[in-house]
Every structure is written in C-alpha cells, then in structure tokens.
Amino acid sequence: KIAPRLPIEVLMSNSQYKEQRDLFLQGFAEVQKRDIFNASSLYAQKQDAGYRFSDIDPTSFYAVASIHGLPYEPFDFLPTEDIKTTEWNPSESNRPGGYCHHGDVLFPTWHRPYVLLIEMLICQSAKTIAANYPDDKKAAYQKAAEQLRFPYWDWASPTTLASGMPSFLYEETLEVVTPDGTDSSFRNPLRAYTLPRDLGSLSLVGDSANPTKRPYIPDPGITVFTPKGYSTVRHPNTNYASDDNAASLDITTQCSAVFRPSIYQTIHYVKTWDQFSNHGGFQPPSGGKKPTVPITENYGHYASIEFVHDAVHGAVGGTGGHMANPDLAAFDPIFFLHHCNVDRFLAIWQAINPNAWIVDDAEASFTEGTFTEEPLKKLTGKTNLTPFRRTETDFWTSDEVRNIDQLGYTYPELQEYKDPVKLKNFLMEYYHPNLYLQFHWKLTLTTKKNQVGSPFEIRVFLDKPDADAQTPKSSANYAGSVTIFARGPETKCANCKAQKDAVVNGSVDLTQCMQRLNIDLNNQRSLRPNQIKIVAARGGSNINLKDVLVSADYFIFDEGPGHNHDYENWTTQLVGNVYPGNNQ
C-alpha cells in the first residue's frame, strides 16, 4: 500500500496526523533504546568475553547508524556467513573498510534503502505500540500505523528560510498520548541519541576536545570522540551542549545563500544522472582506465543533489557537531530526516527526468573499494547496495529501488502534480531565490576533497579583501559557501582514503549578496574578479587556498524578459576567472 512521507512540520502540528505523530515518536524512541547485541547471543548473556559481528542486533539504532561510518563493523552479518577473500577483512591494513557511497553515481540510490531501513524499523515498532492502545482508540492507532511513513525535513523551504530549524527537532520533550491514555511529556527522540558505547578514539584528541573536560573546545581537524553515555550534539558550546540558536542561525543563513539557490539550479538545469547524483569525481589509481573527458568538466556550473546535501550537514552540525562529520553523522537522528528530504528531491527529479538514470557503461562510474566492492569495480544499476538486504541472500540494487511506488511510499508533490512540466514549474516557483530578477550571478568552484583530512568549507565574500576564516557568515559581504563533507583522520572508508585526487564541484549564487552591496546585476563589468574573495576554512582556522582550490569562474544567467515564467530558454555567459587567474 502506498502512503505519503509527510513534511515533519505537518506530521508534528496537524491534528489530522495526531495518531501517526504519537506512534512515530514512540516508535523512534523504542528503536533508539534497543540494546546493541542480540539478547540470544552468548556475549549478551555474558557467556563469551568477546563479541562476534553476528552478535550485533541489526535492528538497533546504534547498528543502523554505524553503517555510515564509525565503528566500521559489518552490518547484519549472519552467523552462517563468511567474509570472502575479495571483501574487506578486519586484519587488512592496506584496504580499510566502509560501506559509503559518497562522490560517486550511487550516492542517491545507496541512501534510499538506508532511509527505508529506519522507516521499516520504526513502522514495525509503531504497529506493536498501536496494538496496546485501549479498545476505544486502538482502531484509529492501528490505521495510523498502516499509513505511517518516515517524515522529511525540507531545509530549503520558505519555512526554514524564515524560521530556521523547527523547534520540535531540538526541544527536550514533546507531548505524546501513550497507550495508557495519558498525555505525557516524552523525551524527544529527534533531538539527540545517547551513545551506548565509546565512539571514536580518545588517543586522537587532546583534553580541550574531550567532551568530559570543561571548557569543551572542539577541534575541527579531528574525528569527534563521544564517550559512552554522552549524546550527539549540534554546534556544541563549551559545556558540550547543543547551541540550538547557533544551529538555527547557520541553517537560516545557508538556506538563503546555498540551499534554495542550489536546489533551484539542480532541478532547473541538471538533466543527466552523472551531473545530478554526486558532487564530483575521481581519477582511477595508477593502472586504472582514466575517463576520456576530465571529470571536472562533466559537472561544469551545475549544482548536484550531493553538493547541497553536504552543505546541510555542515550547517546542522557546526564545528564539533556529529552531523558535520561523515563518520558520525548518522548517529544524530536528524540525519534520517535530512536524507529523507534528499530522497524526496531524488524522486521529484526522477519524475521530471523519467528517462535519466545510471549509465552502466559510463567511464567514470567505478568504486575505489568498500566492504563488499573490490577496487576499480564498475558501478551500474545492478550493483548491490550493500549492506541493505532485500531478502536474506539478496541485496537491493539501484534498479530495484528506482520506482518508489513499488517501495510503498510517495511524496505530496508527486501526488498533486502528475504532469512533469507542471511539477517542475511548481518547484521552480517554490524554490526560486528571486522570481523578479532577469540576471543571476553564480560562482563555480572545483575543490580537492581529501587533501585536508577533515571536513572544511570554501567561503565566498564580495568586496571584502580582508575576509578570512574569522569573518562571520552574518557579514553582509558573505555570499555563500561550498561545504567539503570529507572524513576525518580516523576514517577507514576505502573510498575516501584512496581518492587523494577526488574533487567537489559546486556553485555559489552571488546575486543576493550583490543586491545587498548595491552591485549592479545588469552590468557585466560591475563585478570584477578581484572583488571576489575566496577563503578556505576549517572552523575558525585558515587553510592555504592553493592546497585545496582547483578553479573558480563566475557566470551570468539570463532568464530573459519573461524571467518569472519561462524555464526553458535561459542563456549562460562566462564573465571571468577568479582562480587561479586572480591572485587570492
């Protein structure tokens, strides 16, 4: 049965979905409380000093979150399974493991069954909870359990632009009607997750970046250490507590400068899977076949769904926050609401471009190696999306998750707009940065992803030559940024460590900043290359731009006289080169 995934704001505030809301919150909380280990395992029964991978309960939130990064252990490893010689092995030091598909053509489709997995676990729990309501309420709750789907948070919506992060994503408690009939104050499972074991390594951090020390001063150059019993945080302060105001301010700023312009650009311009699916590319290691077209030319001025995805991670997590680090991000419950929205944009883009899909013979479609994929193996629509099982013996593939109707869910826009043209026009107006401008200015950047060994940002300022990593994003001169969602020094992600030449391609919309500074949008000569200041920053520390930036160029996009209605006949003109031609 097909049911819609709802915006989190609708699920949490519309009385029509009160029963679904009660079940979702209780179901998510129940999944988070599950023990890491199977109750039947010898380790859990304290009959075995060490645990096996098959002892880990794959239905626990800890295990599900671990798929994305630390502690890099096989997921859903069956007692009857053996690690093949072609697969990752814990004893291998020259081929670290990791399931991640970031920066390649499987990024959107790999995360689709990931959200399906947490949705399935919560919905199963919700059905059990619904059966415990009293007879006068049971039927309504059981019906709600059948209709329940995982919600999404639209970080590019007008609501986010105006208000930032919704309060129910960070409030300590929420009101829930439980099966005993009481309207109780319920610990909010959307705010944070408490770690049941140490995550990361204390040996890699100093006292100031240890959450048990005060003042807590996060180090953006390391993988955050989270001790057992501590919760995930966003924009952590010196008391190792989430600074909700700082997170919301960063989200609002980035929604205006990055999220909305990037989504608009992606939906409007991008028509091929290679361009839509990921933020960059990589060259094969020595001996591998190199693409005949340089990977940096394949993406040009386009934004991708992964590019804007990266920016959301950075804005939500902040320096030292779990969401800002790929090894830790999935332990923050907001990760799955974020990726549900990424999946929503994937489904919308598919509806607008129904014939675009993974090209099986694409020269650049390969992996550097993961837990289950040998290095240099080609990525196709039939590549297994491990570790997500369709049956006990078969894994999902991209081709099998292409049609979301067959997966039992849809999104509100797809229900309302069946015509791809009308759907696209609705999205264009909904996410358009400014409906009443003919000219839009954009800076395109290509950045080395793994040179720094941690997440970092490329920030862009106009008419501020002294801008550096300490210059706030609240400055009127701040135009936008490119978030480099790179893994930290502890990573065992084979994809990430092998790809020293991996790049991230993205764009920054300069238009709004130019308006604030009264720079003429209609005059091609009004903005010169030396007025554009590019800063590479890791937290509040500067990074040598020459170490990370490959190129930067800026363009004018002309919508034409009918700019607020015509989405087919835009023209693009290169204005100039900012880097390396202009001395930064």
C-alpha positions, -999 to 999 in steps of 0.1 A, spaced: 0 0 0 14 34 -10 13 62 16 30 97 15 60 107 35 50 139 52 69 171 60 79 169 96 61 202 102 28 187 90 33 155 110 41 173 142 14 201 140 -16 189 120 -43 174 142 -52 151 113 -20 131 119 -20 131 157 -21 93 160 7 90 134 27 115 154 23 97 187 34 64 170 63 79 152 78 94 183 73 64 204 85 40 177 117 60 170 124 62 208 119 24 211 144 17 183 169 40 199 166 22 232 173 -12 218 204 -30 230 234 -32 206 236 -70 210 211 -98 203 196 -110 235 202 -146 224 239 -141 218 265 -156 242 281 -122 245 248 -106 257 243 -135 281 279 -129 294 290 -164 284 315 -151 259 342 -125 266 343 -111 231 315 -104 206 312 -116 171 298 -94 143 267 -117 142 261 -109 179 252 -73 170 214 -66 167 209 -51 132 175 -36 143 192 -14 169 196 23 161 233 20 170 239 -7 144 219 12 117 238 44 124 271 25 123 265 17 86 275 52 76 308 54 95 323 45 128 330 20 143 334 4 108 320 -31 115 300 -53 92 262 -47 94 237 -75 96 264 -102 95 247 -136 96 261 -164 117 263 -186 86 283 -160 66 320 -159 59 339 -128 48 350 -136 13 386 -132 2 375 -104 -21 358 -85 7 371 -63 35 387 -81 64 395 -67 98 430 -79 96 437 -59 64 457 -28 69 461 -18 33 424 -19 24 402 -3 51 365 -9 50 334 11 48 300 9 30 299 46 20 289 57 -15 298 94 -15 311 112 -45 300 85 -70 269 78 -90 253 55 -64 252 83 -37 214 89 -41 203 53 -46 225 39 -18 209 62 7 174 53 -5 173 18 12 191 34 42 160 56 49 138 26 40 156 6 67 149 31 96 114 36 83 107 -1 84 120 -5 119 100 24 133 68 13 115 72 -22 129 76 -8 163 46 15 158 23 -14 149 33 -31 181 26 0 201 -7 7 184 -20 -28 194 -16 -17 231 -40 12 230 -74 8 247 -103 -5 226 -118 29 220 -86 42 205 -70 10 191 -86 11 156 -75 47 150 -40 40 160 -38 8 141 -50 26 110 -24 53 116 3 27 120 -5 13 85 -3 48 70 28 59 89 59 67 68 92 83 78 89 122 76 112 146 58 126 180 69 127 204 39 157 225 48 152 246 16 115 255 22 102 291 28 95 280 64 131 271 70 142 303 53 121 323 77 125 304 110 155 280 107 153 246 124 118 237 136 117 237 174 105 201 176 138 190 162 156 203 193 131 206 222 140 184 252 105 169 254 73 166 233 37 158 243 26 123 233 -5 103 241 8 69 252 -12 36 252 -21 40 289 -42 71 278 -21 98 294 -9 129 276 27 127 288 59 147 284 80 124 263 118 126 258 123 139 222 139 112 201 145 138 173 169 159 194 198 136 200 209 100 205 228 88 236 258 66 227 257 32 244 295 27 239 325 49 232 326 62 196 359 73 183 393 72 200 403 94 229 440 89 219 435 111 189 422 141 208 436 164 235 419 175 267 402 205 252 384 184 227 374 157 252 336 160 260 343 151 296 365 182 301 354 218 306 356 241 288 350 219 258 367 233 227 360 212 196 389 206 172 377 207 136 407 187 125 399 155 143 371 130 145 349 139 175 353 115 204 320 106 221 321 87 254 295 62 264 265 79 279 271 112 260 246 124 234 251 137 199 254 175 196 249 203 171 271 234 172 284 223 206 293 250 232 319 250 259 297 228 281 294 202 253 257 211 248 239 218 216 237 255 208 203 255 192 203 292 184 237 289 166 225 259 146 192 277 136 211 309 126 236 289 104 207 270 88 188 302 80 219 318 65 227 288 44 191 283 34 192 317 17 227 316 4 231 279 -6 202 255 -1 175 273 -21 197 285 -50 213 251 -53 181 231 -53 166 256 -78 196 252 -100 197 214 -97 160 210 -106 161 235 -134 194 228 -152 206 193 -144 192 166 -168 218 138 -166 224 113 -138 261 119 -137 256 156 -130 227 152 -106 238 123 -85 271 134 -69 293 164 -61 324 155 -81 345 127 -93 378 110 -90 405 96 -112 414 59 -111 446 50 -93 477 41 -114 469 14 -138 432 21 -140 414 34 -171 411 72 -170 380 89 -183 384 103 -218 367 135 -206 382 151 -174 358 145 -146 359 182 -136 344 191 -170 315 167 -166 298 189 -139 306 224 -151 285 251 -134 259 226 -122 249 220 -86 242 184 -76 220 169 -50 251 157 -31 265 192 -31 236 208 -13 233 177 9 269 184 21 260 220 29 231 209 51 254 185 71 278 214 78 251 238 88 233 215 111 264 201 128 287 231 131 323 228 143 325 197 165 289 186 158 282 150 148 262 159 116 292 177 102 314 146 102 306 117 78 320 91 103 295 102 129 266 119 111 241 91 112 241 89 150 222 122 151 185 114 145 181 144 122 204 126 97 175 105 86 150 134 82 177 151 62 182 121 39 145 116 36 144 151 20 173 142 -2 153 112 -13 123 134 -19 144 156 -43 156 124 -60 121 113 -65 110 147 -78 140 149 -102 132 114 -114 96 124 -122 108 155 -141 135 135 -159 119 100 -162 145 87 -187 176 98 -169 193 70 -149 226 54 -141 246 48 -173 260 13 -169 289 18 -193 299 53 -181 337 56 -179 338 74 -146 313 50 -128 335 29 -106 344 25 -70 377 26 -52 366 -3 -29 343 -8 0 334 -35 25 320 -56 -4 332 -40 -36 366 -47 -50 386 -16 -61 380 -4 -97 348 -24 -100 323 -6 -123 292 8 -107 259 1 -125 222 0 -118 227 -37 -108 255 -31 -83 245 -44 -49 236 -16 -25 253 -34 5 246 -38 33 208 -34 26 191 -67 22 161 -73 0 160 -109 11 183 -130 33 205 -138 3 200 -108 -20 207 -71 -16 189 -42 -31 202 -27 -63 196 8 -78 174 -6 -105 152 -23 -78 147 10 -58 141 32 -89 103 32 -85 92 44 -51 56 33 -57 69 -2 -56 86 6 -22 53 17 -7 57 54 -4 54 87 -23 57 124 -16 30 151 -15 42 169 -47 41 137 -67 6 131 -56 -5 166 -66 14 170 -99 13 141 -123 24 162 -153 63 166 -152 61 201 -167 36 213 -141 56 196 -114 88 214 -125 72 248 -128 57 244 -93 92 236 -79 108 264 -98 85 290 -82 86 274 -48 124 274 -46 133 303 -68 157 326 -50 141 357 -66 112 355 -90 116 391 -102 152 392 -115 163 387 -150 200 382 -142 216 358 -117 253 356 -110 270 324 -99 305 314 -90 315 278 -98 343 261 -78 362 228 -80 379 218 -48 401 189 -37 381 169 -13 406 148 7 436 170 9 429 184 44 418 151 61 387 166 77 356 185 68 361 221 57 345 250 38 352 272 9 336 306 18 330 334 -7 328 371 2 323 401 -21 341 435 -17 359 423 15 396 417 6 405 411 43 380 383 48 393 352 65 381 322 85 372 345 114 348 366 92 313 357 102 287 343 78 264 370 92 285 396 73 267 415 46 296 406 24 291 368 28 278 353 -5 278 316 3 300 286 6 309 251 -6 309 225 22 335 198 18 320 168 36 353 149 40 361 122 65 385 127 94 419 112 102 403 81 119 384 71 87 386 36 74 364 45 44 382 28 15 365 52 -10 377 83 9 413 73 18 421 60 -17 409 91 -35 435 118 -29 425 135 -62 388 134 -55 371 168 -62 339 185 -51 322 207 -77 297 233 -66 284 268 -71 277 298 -50 249 322 -60 263 357 -58 231 375 -66 216 383 -32 250 395 -18 254 418 -49 219 432 -41 229 439 -5 260 457 -16 243 476 -44 263 460 -71 245 463 -105 232 430 -116 226 442 -152 262 453 -159 287 426 -168 315 449 -157 301 457 -123 318 428 -105 354 422 -112 374 391 -102 394 410 -76 362 418 -58 355 381 -51 374 369 -20 376 331 -16 385 317 19 393 281 27 384 275 64 383 247 89 362 261 117 379 294 126 413 285 111 425 294 77 436 268 51 461 276 23 438 281 -7 464 267 -30 463 234 -12 426 228 -19 411 250 -46 414 239 -83 395 265 -101 368 292 -97 349 310 -125 318 332 -125 288 334 -148 257 354 -156 225 335 -161 199 355 -181 163 344 -177 152 367 -205 123 392 -205 97 366 -193 121 355 -165 95 346 -139 76 323 -162 100 309 -188 121 279 -175 134 266 -209 153 294 -226 179 307 -203 213 317 -215 246 315 -197 277 337 -202 311 333 -186 322 366 -171 357 357 -158 381 335 -140 387 341 -103 411 314 -95 439 306 -104 439 336 -127 432 361 -99 456 363 -70 438 353 -39 
